[in-house]
Amino acid sequence: MALQRSDLKEGVQFEQVVVENLSRIQIVMYSGASGDYNFLHNDEVAATAAGYPSVFAHGMLTMGVTSRMLTDTVGDGRLTKFGGRFTSQVWPGDTLTAKATVGAVREEDGVHLVDLVVSTVNQKDVEVFGGYATARIDP
């Protein structure tokens, strides 16, 4: 069921664990799905030689799992905007929790919208993605 305008008030927060114990296999699978085979994501020896403690997830993998929380919250096909910044690396073993906070409920050209402030954090409560989203909502 889609969100109703009456369900939303500024400051209301939605939260969902979007990945538990991220595996190296999930990172490699994302490489195949995205076509991004950068060695930093798949080759432990090369990643450590480049100065990293390990391979790490693609930023777009983090954004993708964050979007799952958004579509689970607002419904499929309702996002009109979604963007942000990758603020910290995501490592194998990380658990990620995505949060969306209602920033505004508004109407634009007869369309009811909700603006969301988005943040995804790891198990240490370190933000790994920060951004924004706008979605259509029912009146």
N, CA, C and O of each residue as an XYZ file, in Angstrom:
556
protein
N       0.839     -1.182      0.000
C       0.000      0.000      0.000
C       0.884      1.246      0.000
O       1.846      1.340      0.762
N       0.547      2.186     -0.855
C       1.335      3.400     -0.977
C       1.088      4.325      0.217
O       0.040      4.276      0.860
N       2.071      5.155      0.486
C       1.938      6.128      1.568
C       0.836      7.132      1.242
O       0.684      7.557      0.097
N       0.088      7.494      2.248
C      -0.936      8.522      2.129
C      -0.371      9.825      2.686
O       0.438      9.813      3.614
N      -0.791     10.916      2.131
C      -0.343     12.224      2.609
C      -0.616     12.380      4.103
O       0.190     12.968      4.825
N      -1.748     11.857      4.567
C      -2.119     11.994      5.980
C      -1.186     11.208      6.913
O      -1.149     11.470      8.116
N      -0.430     10.241      6.359
C       0.510      9.439      7.157
C       1.822     10.166      7.407
O       2.617      9.733      8.242
N       2.059     11.259      6.700
C       3.380     11.880      6.681
C       3.380     13.247      7.335
O       2.517     14.090      7.089
N       4.385     13.432      8.177
C       4.613     14.736      8.802
C       6.123     14.968      8.813
O       6.909     14.022      8.868
N       6.504     16.212      8.762
C       7.924     16.545      8.794
C       8.573     15.895     10.015
O       8.039     15.971     11.122
N       9.716     15.262      9.812
C      10.454     14.620     10.888
C      10.179     13.126     11.049
O      10.948     12.433     11.716
N       9.100     12.616     10.452
C       8.821     11.174     10.531
C       9.959     10.428      9.835
O      10.409     10.829      8.761
N      10.420      9.344     10.454
C      11.556      8.599      9.915
C      11.178      7.156      9.604
O      10.438      6.509     10.345
N      11.706      6.677      8.492
C      11.572      5.286      8.090
C      12.971      4.682      8.102
O      13.940      5.350      7.741
N      13.079      3.435      8.510
C      14.396      2.800      8.654
C      14.288      1.329      8.278
O      13.296      0.667      8.583
N      15.331      0.824      7.608
C      15.346     -0.591      7.208
C      16.780     -1.077      7.074
O      17.615     -0.398      6.476
N      17.068     -2.243      7.624
C      18.355     -2.899      7.365
C      18.289     -3.390      5.926
O      17.408     -4.174      5.570
N      19.222     -2.927      5.102
C      19.178     -3.261      3.677
C      20.212     -4.294      3.257
O      20.101     -4.884      2.182
N      21.211     -4.516      4.093
C      22.151     -5.619      3.850
C      22.780     -5.994      5.185
O      23.197     -5.133      5.959
N      22.838     -7.293      5.436
C      23.489     -7.803      6.645
C      24.739     -8.563      6.253
O      24.702     -9.434      5.383
N      25.848     -8.230      6.899
C      27.095     -8.952      6.683
C      27.415     -9.058      5.190
O      27.475    -10.157      4.639
N      27.618     -7.914      4.543
C      27.906     -7.867      3.108
C      29.040     -8.832      2.767
O      30.108     -8.781      3.377
N      28.811     -9.689      1.816
C      29.823    -10.692      1.455
C      30.629    -10.244      0.239
O      30.182     -9.422     -0.560
N      31.804    -10.800      0.128
C      32.641    -10.551     -1.054
C      31.930    -11.067     -2.302
O      32.067    -10.493     -3.382
N      31.179    -12.140     -2.152
C      30.437    -12.685     -3.288
C      29.415    -11.670     -3.784
O      29.249    -11.507     -4.992
N      28.723    -10.983     -2.868
C      27.761     -9.954     -3.274
C      28.460     -8.819     -4.026
O      27.921     -8.289     -4.997
N      29.646     -8.454     -3.579
C      30.400     -7.396     -4.254
C      30.792     -7.845     -5.661
O      30.655     -7.082     -6.617
N      31.276     -9.075     -5.789
C      31.658     -9.602     -7.107
C      30.427     -9.726     -8.005
O      30.493     -9.415     -9.195
N      29.311    -10.178     -7.443
C      28.078    -10.276     -8.226
C      27.657     -8.899     -8.744
O      27.193     -8.774     -9.877
N      27.819     -7.865     -7.910
C      27.492     -6.513     -8.363
C      28.428     -6.098     -9.494
O      27.993     -5.435    -10.436
N      29.698     -6.471     -9.420
C      30.626     -6.161    -10.518
C      30.084     -6.699    -11.829
O      30.083     -6.007    -12.847
N      29.617     -7.958    -11.791
C      29.066     -8.569    -13.007
C      27.805     -7.879    -13.474
O      27.621     -7.662    -14.672
N      26.936     -7.530    -12.543
C      25.677     -6.885    -12.909
C      25.907     -5.481    -13.467
O      25.200     -5.048    -14.377
N      26.891     -4.776    -12.924
C      27.127     -3.385    -13.322
C      28.146     -3.259    -14.457
O      28.181     -2.248    -15.157
N      28.972     -4.288    -14.633
C      30.050     -4.196    -15.616
C      31.257     -3.436    -15.090
O      32.172     -3.128    -15.853
N      31.272     -3.128    -13.794
C      32.383     -2.390    -13.180
C      33.317     -3.398    -12.513
O      33.058     -3.870    -11.406
N      34.397     -3.715    -13.202
C      35.343     -4.715    -12.708
C      36.616     -4.076    -12.150
O      37.686     -4.682    -12.208
N      36.511     -2.883    -11.623
C      37.668     -2.219    -11.031
C      38.294     -3.147     -9.987
O      37.590     -3.692     -9.137
N      39.593     -3.322    -10.052
C      40.303     -4.248     -9.171
C      40.096     -3.936     -7.691
O      40.193     -4.838     -6.859
N      39.816     -2.688     -7.346
C      39.627     -2.330     -5.945
C      38.434     -3.037     -5.317
O      38.353     -3.161     -4.095
N      37.517     -3.497     -6.147
C      36.316     -4.167     -5.662
C      36.433     -5.689     -5.666
O      35.631     -6.375     -5.033
N      37.431     -6.220     -6.377
C      37.455     -7.668     -6.584
C      38.781     -8.364     -6.308
O      38.815     -9.586     -6.160
N      39.847     -7.626     -6.237
C      41.182     -8.239     -6.124
C      41.834     -7.787     -4.816
O      42.341     -6.670     -4.708
N      41.808     -8.680     -3.833
C      42.336     -8.372     -2.495
C      43.797     -7.925     -2.550
O      44.163     -6.934     -1.919
N      44.626     -8.641     -3.293
C      46.053     -8.321     -3.366
C      46.248     -6.932     -3.969
O      47.023     -6.132     -3.445
N      45.559     -6.647     -5.051
C      45.697     -5.340     -5.698
C      45.146     -4.226     -4.813
O      45.727     -3.143     -4.743
N      44.026     -4.489     -4.137
C      43.438     -3.463     -3.263
C      44.380     -3.133     -2.108
O      44.554     -1.961     -1.773
N      44.988     -4.143     -1.499
C      45.914     -3.870     -0.394
C      47.192     -3.206     -0.906
O      47.767     -2.365     -0.215
N      47.642     -3.573     -2.106
C      48.819     -2.924     -2.688
C      48.547     -1.444     -2.966
O      49.468     -0.627     -2.960
N      47.284     -1.105     -3.210
C      46.904      0.288     -3.463
C      46.691      1.059     -2.159
O      46.371      2.248     -2.184
N      46.871      0.378     -1.014
C      46.784      1.070      0.271
C      45.482      0.877      1.030
O      45.292      1.481      2.085
N      44.593      0.059      0.523
C      43.325     -0.201      1.213
C      43.455     -1.454      2.072
O      44.252     -2.335      1.749
N      42.705     -1.553      3.139
C      42.795     -2.751      3.987
C      42.167     -3.989      3.347
O      42.426     -5.112      3.781
N      41.345     -3.789      2.322
C      40.645     -4.901      1.683
C      39.957     -4.363      0.436
O      40.039     -3.175      0.125
N      39.281     -5.260     -0.271
C      38.374     -4.806     -1.324
C      37.214     -4.075     -0.650
O      36.999     -4.230      0.552
N      36.474     -3.287     -1.409
C      35.320     -2.595     -0.843
C      34.220     -2.512     -1.894
O      34.466     -2.677     -3.089
N      33.012     -2.256     -1.426
C      31.843     -2.241     -2.303
C      31.844     -1.017     -3.211
O      32.402      0.029     -2.879
N      31.215     -1.175     -4.343
C      30.977     -0.071     -5.268
C      30.040      0.931     -4.601
O      29.123      0.542     -3.877
N      30.266      2.203     -4.842
C      29.347      3.205     -4.323
C      27.926      2.974     -4.816
O      26.965      3.141     -4.064
N      27.797      2.593     -6.073
C      26.457      2.381     -6.629
C      25.770      1.163     -6.022
O      24.541      1.090     -6.031
N      26.530      0.207     -5.496
C      25.921     -0.910     -4.760
C      25.269     -0.358     -3.486
O      24.154     -0.742     -3.133
N      25.968      0.531     -2.813
C      25.423      1.167     -1.615
C      24.159      1.963     -1.955
O      23.158      1.881     -1.243
N      24.209      2.718     -3.026
C      23.040      3.500     -3.432
C      21.887      2.567     -3.822
O      20.726      2.848     -3.525
N      22.213      1.468     -4.481
C      21.178      0.519     -4.885
C      20.448     -0.104     -3.704
O      19.221     -0.198     -3.713
N      21.195     -0.532     -2.680
C      20.518     -1.129     -1.525
C      19.753     -0.068     -0.741
O      18.736     -0.367     -0.116
N      20.245      1.173     -0.775
C      19.506      2.264     -0.145
C      18.171      2.477     -0.862
O      17.149      2.718     -0.221
N      18.187      2.388     -2.165
C      16.955      2.597     -2.932
C      15.911      1.538     -2.616
O      14.713      1.794     -2.739
N      16.351      0.348     -2.209
C      15.398     -0.696     -1.820
C      14.526     -0.220     -0.655
O      13.316     -0.447     -0.654
N      15.135      0.438      0.334
C      14.360      0.972      1.449
C      13.369      2.012      0.954
O      12.225      2.048      1.406
N      13.804      2.855      0.029
C      12.921      3.901     -0.473
C      11.717      3.308     -1.200
O      10.583      3.712     -0.939
N      11.941      2.366     -2.101
C      10.805      1.794     -2.833
C       9.939      0.934     -1.924
O       8.726      0.863     -2.120
N      10.534      0.282     -0.938
C       9.720     -0.452      0.045
C       8.836      0.508      0.829
O       7.732      0.144      1.233
N       9.313      1.730      1.047
C       8.577      2.721      1.832
C       7.519      3.447      1.008
O       6.366      3.544      1.426
N       7.906      3.958     -0.164
C       6.979      4.784     -0.937
C       6.238      4.010     -2.019
O       5.218      4.479     -2.525
N       6.736      2.835     -2.378
C       6.106      2.037     -3.434
C       6.878      2.119     -4.736
O       7.597      3.085     -4.994
N       6.715      1.086     -5.552
C       7.389      1.029     -6.854
C       6.868      2.122     -7.784
O       5.678      2.438     -7.797
N       7.782      2.684     -8.553
C       7.408      3.653     -9.573
C       7.021      5.026     -9.052
O       6.482      5.838     -9.805
N       7.282      5.303     -7.785
C       6.864      6.584     -7.212
C       8.018      7.572     -7.017
O       7.773      8.765     -6.840
N       9.255      7.109     -7.046
C      10.377      8.042     -6.888
C      10.470      8.954     -8.104
O      10.420      8.492     -9.244
N      10.604     10.238     -7.854
C      10.795     11.191     -8.947
C      12.212     11.756     -8.952
O      12.690     12.239     -9.978
N      12.886     11.695     -7.795
C      14.281     12.134     -7.670
C      14.960     11.255     -6.628
O      14.346     10.833     -5.648
N      16.242     10.991     -6.863
C      17.049     10.276     -5.888
C      18.501     10.547     -6.213
O      18.950     10.298     -7.332
N      19.234     11.052     -5.246
C      20.644     11.336     -5.459
C      21.367     11.458     -4.141
O      20.752     11.433     -3.075
N      22.674     11.591     -4.219
C      23.437     11.754     -2.996
C      24.920     11.589     -3.200
O      25.430     11.618     -4.320
N      25.607     11.412     -2.067
C      27.070     11.272     -2.050
C      27.455     10.026     -1.282
O      26.804      9.645     -0.309
N      28.513      9.405     -1.732
C      29.102      8.282     -1.004
C      30.069      8.898      0.000
O      31.052      9.531     -0.386
N      29.792      8.713      1.284
C      30.533      9.446      2.309
C      31.576      8.604      3.032
O      32.441      9.148      3.718
N      31.504      7.291      2.888
C      32.495      6.404      3.495
C      32.438      5.066      2.767
O      31.411      4.699      2.195
N      33.539      4.352      2.794
C      33.573      3.069      2.094
C      32.796      1.995      2.847
O      32.654      2.032      4.070
N      32.302      1.042      2.068
C      31.574     -0.107      2.602
C      32.447     -1.333      2.392
O      32.889     -1.614      1.278
N      32.690     -2.060      3.480
C      33.628     -3.177      3.479
C      32.893     -4.508      3.593
O      31.762     -4.553      4.077
N      33.518     -5.573      3.155
C      32.934     -6.896      3.398
C      32.668     -7.064      4.894
O      33.492     -6.686      5.728
N      31.521     -7.628      5.218
C      31.128     -7.810      6.607
C      30.244     -6.706      7.152
O      29.632     -6.868      8.208
N      30.167     -5.584      6.448
C      29.334     -4.473      6.925
C      27.852     -4.817      6.875
O      27.398     -5.555      6.000
N      27.118     -4.273      7.818
C      25.659     -4.303      7.821
C      25.206     -2.867      7.633
O      25.661     -1.968      8.340
N      24.303     -2.649      6.674
C      23.869     -1.300      6.343
C      22.400     -1.086      6.681
O      21.545     -1.924      6.391
N      22.134      0.050      7.297
C      20.774      0.461      7.625
C      20.495      1.771      6.914
O      21.219      2.752      7.089
N      19.436      1.781      6.108
C      19.035      2.988      5.383
C      17.907      3.675      6.139
O      16.998      3.029      6.663
N      17.989      4.998      6.182
C      16.986      5.802      6.880
C      16.518      6.918      5.951
O      17.302      7.486      5.191
N      15.230      7.214      6.030
C      14.673      8.342      5.283
C      13.828      9.161      6.251
O      12.957      8.629      6.939
N      14.097     10.448      6.292
C      13.363     11.353      7.168
C      12.564     12.327      6.311
O      13.095     12.928      5.377
N      11.288     12.476      6.637
C      10.430     13.390      5.889
C      10.904     14.823      6.123
O      10.937     15.309      7.254
N      11.269     15.481      5.029
C      11.685     16.876      5.098
C      10.536     17.816      4.799
O      10.431     18.897      5.378
N       9.666     17.387      3.880
C       8.516     18.215      3.512
C       7.474     17.360      2.818
O       7.794     16.385      2.138
N       6.230     17.744      3.003
C       5.112     17.171      2.260
C       4.504     18.343      1.515
O       4.143     19.351      2.123
N       4.390     18.216      0.201
C       3.985     19.370     -0.585
C       3.207     18.946     -1.826
O       3.070     17.764     -2.140
N       2.711     19.956     -2.506
C       2.002     19.735     -3.760
C       2.670     20.598     -4.821
O       2.987     21.763     -4.581
N       2.881     20.010     -6.003
C       3.502     20.746     -7.108
C       2.744     20.402     -8.384
O       2.700     19.240     -8.787
N       2.160     21.383     -9.006
C       1.369     21.185    -10.226
C       0.306     20.102    -10.048
O       0.069     19.297    -10.948
N      -0.324     20.091     -8.884
C      -1.395     19.143     -8.616
C      -0.937     17.751     -8.199
O      -1.763     16.867     -7.971
N       0.379     17.551     -8.099
C       0.935     16.251     -7.698
C       1.370     16.344     -6.243
O       2.074     17.279     -5.862
N       0.957     15.383     -5.433
C       1.351     15.332     -4.023
C       2.714     14.657     -3.917
O       2.928     13.580     -4.472
N       3.636     15.301     -3.196
C       5.019     14.832     -3.104
C       5.498     14.818     -1.658
O       5.014     15.570     -0.812
N       6.460     13.941     -1.403
C       7.175     13.953     -0.134
C       8.660     14.077     -0.457
O       9.180     13.354     -1.306
N       9.337     14.995      0.224
C      10.783     15.155      0.115
C      11.411     14.446      1.304
O      10.992     14.639      2.446
N      12.409     13.632      1.030
C      13.052     12.821      2.068
C      14.541     13.122      2.150
O      15.206     13.307      1.131
N      15.052     13.168      3.365
C      16.488     13.234      3.603
C      16.918     11.796      3.872
O      16.361     11.128      4.743
N      17.907     11.324      3.122
C      18.293      9.913      3.152
C      19.693      9.765      3.737
O      20.592     10.554      3.443
N      19.859      8.745      4.565
C      21.165      8.444      5.142
C      21.281      6.939      5.338
O      20.379      6.302      5.883
N      22.391      6.384      4.893
C      22.658      4.971      5.124
C      23.910      4.878      5.985
O      24.932      5.498      5.690
N      23.813      4.089      7.059
C      24.922      3.947      8.003
C      25.327      2.488      8.125
O      24.539      1.580      7.856
N      26.572      2.283      8.536
C      27.020      0.914      8.784
C      26.774      0.540     10.247
O      26.186      1.312     11.004
N      27.222     -0.628     10.625
C      26.990     -1.148     11.974
C      27.686     -0.319     13.059
O      27.371     -0.460     14.240
N      28.618      0.535     12.671
C      29.291      1.421     13.631
C      28.637      2.803     13.652
O      29.151      3.730     14.277
N      27.505      2.933     12.967
C      26.757      4.176     12.846
C      27.536      5.242     12.074
O      27.332      6.438     12.281
N      28.425      4.805     11.187
C      29.160      5.709     10.307
C      28.348      5.842      9.020
O      27.999      4.842      8.393
N      28.053      7.074      8.636
C      27.303      7.278      7.402
C      28.158      6.875      6.201
O      29.312      7.287      6.083
N      27.584      6.069      5.317
C      28.275      5.649      4.100
C      27.635      6.252      2.859
O      28.242      6.276      1.788
N      26.397      6.743      3.007
C      25.699      7.406      1.911
C      24.766      8.445      2.501
O      24.032      8.164      3.449
N      24.795      9.645      1.941
C      23.874     10.697      2.361
C      23.236     11.309      1.136
O      23.921     11.593      0.153
N      21.934     11.515      1.181
C      21.306     12.051     -0.011
C      19.893     12.538      0.198
O      19.498     12.924      1.299
N      19.141     12.510     -0.886
C      17.787     13.043     -0.917
C      16.935     12.214     -1.866
O      17.450     11.530     -2.750
N      15.653     12.283     -1.673
C      14.709     11.646     -2.581
C      13.403     12.418     -2.542
O      13.063     13.049     -1.542
N      12.686     12.355     -3.641
C      11.333     12.898     -3.730
C      10.472     11.806     -4.327
O      10.888     11.108     -5.251
N       9.264     11.661     -3.791
C       8.355     10.628     -4.292
C       6.939     11.156     -4.373
O       6.531     12.013     -3.589
N       6.186     10.623     -5.347
C       4.757     10.916     -5.433
C       4.053     10.161     -4.335
O       4.408      9.019     -4.041
N       3.053     10.782     -3.719
C       2.255     10.116     -2.686
C       0.789     10.310     -3.006
O       0.416     11.201     -3.769
N      -0.032      9.471     -2.419
C      -1.477      9.598     -2.599
C      -1.993     10.752     -1.762
O      -1.454     11.049     -0.695
N      -3.045     11.406     -2.254
C      -3.596     12.549     -1.491
C      -4.178     12.128     -0.160
O      -4.675     12.968      0.590
